[in-house]
Amino acid sequence: MSSNTKYKSSVFSFLFNDEKLLKELYCALENVDLPKDVPITINTLQDVLFMDKINDISFEIGDKLVVLLEHQSTINPNIALRLLMYIARVYEKIVDRKSIYSTKEIKIPRPEFFVLYNGVSPFPDEKVLKLSDAFESLKDLGLPEKTEPALELVVKVININKGKNEAIAKRCKTLAEYSTFIGKVREYTGAGQEKEEAMKKAVVYCRENNILRDFLEQNATEVMNMLITEWNLDEAKQVWFEEGKEIGKEIGKEEGEEEGANKEKLRNATNLKKLGVSFEIISQATGLSMDKIAGI
């Protein structure tokens, strides 16, 4: 496995930091077959922190496609905007800056965007999210709405939980085994066992049943550390979100509905910001834009 230990941020990105696996995964997601000799080049952003997080995986396929993959246990409504910022940075790595001023047209790899979802909340097998869904309405300016946005980014969200998208799972054995592994972790952690002990039990079960066996045998300690970090972050996000809703309810009782809602968001964002919560999570909990949060 061609992993770079400095940049492992999750079990998923660590597992799929491999050219052959990414080729297999892309073919499964798109139900296509690529030429056997087509080169896969991983170009995931490294040492570039964006809201305390590096993008999960990005890679080129034969200099014709550039694919960005994000793995999420909760669907972020701002994912299209985040991917827009990521792809701009990826293109900066691919394209010589001086050449953009050339009189000759530059050919660039066609981008494709995927979010692989494995959260516990119900979600369809597949859903499309668009950047244009977040655009402000022009009605307040007295202008007609534009039918064709000047800028668009389309994200395909695919549910990879066990039992979902079985055709994809059949074509990518590693993805299917990853889903089974995470399912076992959830099963054991949800059975009332201590978190770390439950995760160890899931690792042992999968190794004994030939599920990601080589990967887990070679990287058991690192996988455990990443799992604990991921689980703690997911739990923290849920707590912040629920606290934000409760604060909103209390403020809404005391103030006018519209004015109270705005003050609720600002006060909630201010409190979370003081606690050192990232702008991205504050935006999810309050609905405020990151620019608005930065200016509080």
C-alpha positions as CSV (number, residue, x, y, z in Angstrom):
1,M,0.0,0.0,0.0
2,S,1.5,3.3,-1.1
3,S,0.4,5.2,2.0
4,N,2.1,8.4,3.4
5,T,1.7,8.1,7.2
6,K,2.0,11.9,7.6
7,Y,-1.3,12.5,5.9
8,K,-3.7,9.8,7.2
9,S,-6.8,11.5,8.4
10,S,-9.3,8.6,8.4
11,V,-9.5,4.8,8.1
12,F,-11.2,5.3,4.7
13,S,-8.6,7.6,3.2
14,F,-5.8,5.5,4.6
15,L,-7.3,2.3,3.2
16,F,-7.9,3.8,-0.3
17,N,-4.6,5.6,-0.6
18,D,-3.6,3.1,-3.3
19,E,-3.7,3.5,-7.1
20,K,-5.1,0.1,-7.9
21,L,-7.8,0.4,-5.3
22,L,-8.8,3.8,-6.5
23,K,-9.1,2.5,-10.1
24,E,-11.3,-0.4,-8.9
25,L,-13.4,2.0,-6.8
26,Y,-13.9,4.5,-9.7
27,C,-14.9,1.7,-12.1
28,A,-17.4,0.4,-9.5
29,L,-18.9,3.9,-8.8
30,E,-19.4,4.7,-12.5
31,N,-20.0,1.1,-13.7
32,V,-17.3,1.4,-16.3
33,D,-14.1,-0.4,-17.3
34,L,-10.8,1.5,-17.7
35,P,-7.9,0.4,-19.9
36,K,-5.6,-1.9,-17.9
37,D,-2.5,0.3,-18.4
38,V,-4.2,3.7,-17.7
39,P,-2.1,5.5,-15.0
40,I,-3.7,6.6,-11.7
41,T,-2.0,9.5,-10.0
42,I,-2.9,10.4,-6.4
43,N,-2.8,14.2,-5.8
44,T,-4.6,14.6,-2.5
45,L,-3.9,18.0,-1.0
46,Q,-1.1,17.8,1.5
47,D,0.0,20.4,4.0
48,V,-2.9,22.6,2.9
49,L,-5.3,22.9,5.8
50,F,-8.8,24.0,5.1
51,M,-11.0,24.4,8.1
52,D,-8.6,22.1,10.0
53,K,-9.1,19.4,7.5
54,I,-7.3,18.1,4.3
55,N,-9.5,16.9,1.5
56,D,-10.0,13.1,1.7
57,I,-8.8,11.8,-1.7
58,S,-8.2,13.2,-5.1
59,F,-6.5,11.5,-8.1
60,E,-6.1,11.8,-11.8
61,I,-6.9,9.1,-14.3
62,G,-4.7,9.2,-17.4
63,D,-4.5,13.0,-17.4
64,K,-8.1,13.0,-18.6
65,L,-10.1,12.9,-15.4
66,V,-9.5,14.3,-11.9
67,V,-11.7,12.7,-9.2
68,L,-12.4,14.1,-5.8
69,L,-13.7,11.7,-3.2
70,E,-15.0,12.7,0.2
71,H,-16.1,10.2,2.9
72,Q,-18.8,11.4,5.3
73,S,-20.9,9.9,8.1
74,T,-23.1,13.1,8.1
75,I,-24.1,14.9,4.9
76,N,-22.6,18.4,4.9
77,P,-24.9,20.9,3.1
78,N,-21.8,22.9,2.1
79,I,-19.9,20.0,0.5
80,A,-20.3,21.4,-3.0
81,L,-18.7,24.7,-1.9
82,R,-15.9,22.8,-0.1
83,L,-15.2,20.7,-3.2
84,L,-15.2,23.9,-5.4
85,M,-12.4,25.2,-3.2
86,Y,-10.6,21.9,-3.2
87,I,-10.7,21.5,-7.0
88,A,-9.3,25.0,-7.5
89,R,-6.3,24.0,-5.4
90,V,-5.9,20.7,-7.2
91,Y,-5.8,22.5,-10.6
92,E,-3.2,24.8,-9.2
93,K,-1.0,21.7,-8.6
94,I,-1.8,20.3,-12.1
95,V,-1.5,23.4,-14.2
96,D,1.6,25.7,-14.7
97,R,0.4,29.1,-13.5
98,K,2.4,30.9,-16.2
99,S,0.6,28.9,-19.0
100,I,-2.8,30.3,-18.1
101,Y,-1.7,33.5,-19.7
102,S,-0.8,31.8,-23.0
103,T,-2.8,32.5,-26.1
104,K,-3.1,28.7,-26.6
105,E,-6.0,26.9,-25.0
106,I,-5.0,24.7,-22.0
107,K,-6.6,21.3,-21.8
108,I,-7.4,20.3,-18.2
109,P,-8.7,17.0,-16.7
110,R,-12.5,16.8,-16.5
111,P,-13.5,16.9,-12.8
112,E,-15.9,14.4,-11.1
113,F,-17.0,14.6,-7.5
114,F,-18.3,11.9,-5.1
115,V,-19.3,11.7,-1.5
116,L,-19.4,8.2,0.0
117,Y,-21.9,8.2,2.8
118,N,-21.9,5.6,5.6
119,G,-23.8,7.4,8.4
120,V,-26.6,6.0,10.6
121,S,-29.3,8.4,9.5
122,P,-31.6,7.1,6.7
123,F,-30.3,8.2,3.3
124,P,-31.2,7.1,-0.3
125,D,-28.9,4.9,-2.3
126,E,-27.9,8.0,-4.4
127,K,-28.5,11.7,-4.4
128,V,-27.2,14.6,-6.4
129,L,-26.1,17.9,-4.7
130,K,-25.4,21.1,-6.7
131,L,-23.5,24.2,-5.8
132,S,-26.3,26.3,-7.4
133,D,-28.7,25.1,-4.8
134,A,-26.9,27.5,-2.4
135,F,-27.0,30.5,-4.6
136,E,-28.9,33.6,-3.3
137,S,-32.2,34.5,-5.0
138,L,-32.1,37.5,-7.3
139,K,-35.7,38.5,-6.5
140,D,-34.7,40.9,-3.8
141,L,-32.8,42.8,-6.4
142,G,-35.8,43.0,-8.7
143,L,-34.0,40.7,-11.2
144,P,-35.3,37.6,-12.9
145,E,-33.9,34.3,-11.8
146,K,-31.2,32.8,-14.1
147,T,-32.0,29.5,-15.6
148,E,-28.4,28.6,-16.3
149,P,-25.9,29.3,-13.5
150,A,-22.6,30.8,-14.5
151,L,-20.9,28.4,-12.2
152,E,-21.9,24.9,-11.2
153,L,-20.5,21.9,-9.4
154,V,-22.4,18.6,-9.2
155,V,-21.7,16.1,-6.5
156,K,-22.9,12.5,-6.6
157,V,-23.6,11.3,-3.0
158,I,-23.6,7.5,-2.8
159,N,-24.7,5.4,0.2
160,I,-22.1,2.8,0.9
161,N,-23.6,1.2,4.0
162,K,-23.9,-2.6,4.0
163,G,-26.9,-3.6,2.0
164,K,-27.0,-0.4,-0.1
165,N,-25.8,-0.1,-3.7
166,E,-25.0,-3.8,-4.0
167,A,-23.9,-3.6,-7.6
168,I,-21.2,-1.2,-6.5
169,A,-20.2,-3.4,-3.6
170,K,-19.9,-6.4,-6.0
171,R,-17.5,-4.5,-8.2
172,C,-15.3,-3.2,-5.4
173,K,-14.6,-5.9,-2.8
174,T,-12.5,-3.6,-0.7
175,L,-15.4,-1.1,-0.4
176,A,-17.8,-3.8,0.5
177,E,-15.5,-5.1,3.2
178,Y,-14.9,-1.6,4.5
179,S,-18.7,-1.2,4.9
180,T,-18.9,-4.5,6.7
181,F,-16.1,-3.5,9.1
182,I,-17.7,-0.2,10.0
183,G,-21.0,-2.0,10.4
184,K,-19.3,-4.3,12.9
185,V,-17.8,-1.4,14.8
186,R,-21.2,0.2,15.1
187,E,-22.8,-3.1,16.2
188,Y,-20.3,-3.6,19.0
189,T,-20.1,0.0,20.1
190,G,-23.9,0.1,20.2
191,A,-24.1,-3.0,22.4
192,G,-23.1,-1.1,25.5
193,Q,-19.4,-2.1,25.5
194,E,-16.6,0.3,26.2
195,K,-15.8,2.1,22.9
196,E,-12.1,1.0,22.6
197,E,-12.9,-2.6,23.6
198,A,-15.8,-2.7,21.1
199,M,-13.5,-1.5,18.3
200,K,-10.9,-4.0,19.1
201,K,-13.5,-6.7,19.0
202,A,-14.6,-5.5,15.5
203,V,-11.0,-5.6,14.3
204,V,-10.6,-9.2,15.6
205,Y,-13.9,-10.3,14.1
206,C,-12.9,-9.0,10.6
207,R,-9.4,-10.4,10.7
208,E,-10.8,-13.8,11.7
209,N,-13.4,-13.7,8.9
210,N,-11.1,-12.5,6.2
211,I,-12.5,-9.0,6.0
212,L,-9.8,-6.5,5.2
213,R,-7.5,-9.0,6.9
214,D,-4.1,-7.9,5.5
215,F,-4.9,-4.2,6.0
216,L,-6.0,-4.7,9.6
217,E,-3.1,-7.1,10.4
218,Q,-0.5,-4.6,9.1
219,N,-2.1,-1.4,10.5
220,A,-4.1,-2.5,13.6
221,T,-2.7,0.2,15.9
222,E,-3.1,3.0,13.5
223,V,-6.6,1.9,12.5
224,M,-7.6,1.8,16.2
225,N,-6.3,5.3,16.8
226,M,-8.1,6.7,13.7
227,L,-11.3,5.0,14.6
228,I,-11.3,6.5,18.1
229,T,-10.6,9.9,16.7
230,E,-13.3,9.7,14.1
231,W,-15.9,8.4,16.6
232,N,-15.1,11.1,19.1
233,L,-15.4,13.8,16.4
234,D,-18.8,12.4,15.2
235,E,-20.1,12.4,18.7
236,A,-18.9,15.9,19.4
237,K,-20.5,17.2,16.2
238,Q,-23.8,15.7,17.2
239,V,-23.6,17.2,20.7
240,W,-22.8,20.7,19.3
241,F,-25.7,20.4,16.8
242,E,-28.2,19.3,19.5
243,E,-27.0,22.1,21.9
244,G,-27.4,24.6,19.1
245,K,-31.0,23.5,18.5
246,E,-31.8,23.8,22.3
247,I,-30.3,27.3,22.5
248,G,-32.4,28.2,19.5
249,K,-35.6,27.0,21.1
250,E,-35.0,29.1,24.3
251,I,-34.2,32.3,22.4
252,G,-37.2,31.8,20.1
253,K,-39.5,31.8,23.1
254,E,-38.2,35.2,24.3
255,E,-38.0,37.1,21.1
256,G,-39.9,37.7,17.9
257,E,-39.9,34.7,15.6
258,E,-37.8,36.2,12.7
259,E,-35.6,38.5,14.8
260,G,-35.2,35.8,17.5
261,A,-34.1,33.3,14.9
262,N,-31.3,35.6,13.6
263,K,-30.1,36.4,17.1
264,E,-30.3,32.8,18.0
265,K,-27.9,31.9,15.2
266,L,-25.5,34.7,16.0
267,R,-25.4,33.9,19.7
268,N,-25.0,30.2,19.2
269,A,-22.3,30.8,16.7
270,T,-20.5,33.2,19.1
271,N,-20.6,30.7,21.9
272,L,-19.3,27.8,19.7
273,K,-16.6,30.1,18.3
274,K,-15.4,30.9,21.8
275,L,-15.1,27.1,22.5
276,G,-12.8,26.8,19.5
277,V,-15.3,24.9,17.3
278,S,-14.3,25.0,13.6
279,F,-16.3,27.4,11.3
280,E,-17.5,24.4,9.2
281,I,-19.2,22.7,12.2
282,I,-20.6,26.1,13.4
283,S,-22.0,26.6,9.9
284,Q,-23.7,23.2,10.0
285,A,-25.2,23.8,13.4
286,T,-26.4,27.4,12.8
287,G,-26.9,27.7,9.0
288,L,-24.8,30.9,9.0
289,S,-22.2,31.3,6.2
290,M,-18.6,31.0,7.0
291,D,-18.0,34.6,6.1
292,K,-20.7,35.7,8.6
293,I,-19.1,33.5,11.3
294,A,-15.7,35.0,10.6
295,G,-17.1,38.5,11.1
296,I,-18.7,37.8,14.5
